């Protein structure tokens, strides 16, 4: 096997990061071209290109067409967020998890939902409502729409034993998503499920995930009073 075939984009990325962190390449420095780096590492130019794109996505390189690639003067640390599985979240806090599927219905979604998910007027979607519990106390109320055309196997899934949250994370990979965080006054039904009143503003997350241009699911999670969101940067 040749040296060229042994060099991966991960190898190139690791070396580039070492040079940036050791200040061999200082902030603002113009780094060698892809052709020069490919010759140095003994690999294809496409391998170098992928490695530099990965470092640029981390905010450490500034790539400009026809100008070249420079080490970022002011690196931006980018946060990556994974879709949390509520069972894992509750168990990590020392609680006993349970969930109740309250509604399952295949129906035409309202116009606002169709618009958000870019669905045709005749497209049906799976409407799911569920309550997640920690130590038998309300933790989060889930109101979800699933594009069955994007995830046809969900039609036969038993979502009473495994929550839609956990099932979709395992079975429906996504390429992008939109997140909205906020505090809202719940409707009467949501408030009742969470053991509170309509007067309390509750923390909520609305999430829309996509597989390329196809919407997978639109979900709003409304959490119990006093909920704290924990994230790791």
TAUR-V28308 format. One record per helix or strand. SS is the DSSP state (A for helix, B for strand). FROM is the first residue (numbers start at 0). TO is the last residue. If there is no record, write none. Layout:
# TAUR-V28308
SS/FROM/TO
SS/FROM/TO
This chain:
# TAUR-V28308
A/2/5
A/8/20
B/29/29
A/33/40
A/44/56
B/60/63
B/67/70
A/85/91
B/96/107
A/110/116
B/123/133
B/136/145
A/151/155
A/163/170
B/175/184
A/187/192
B/200/210
B/213/222
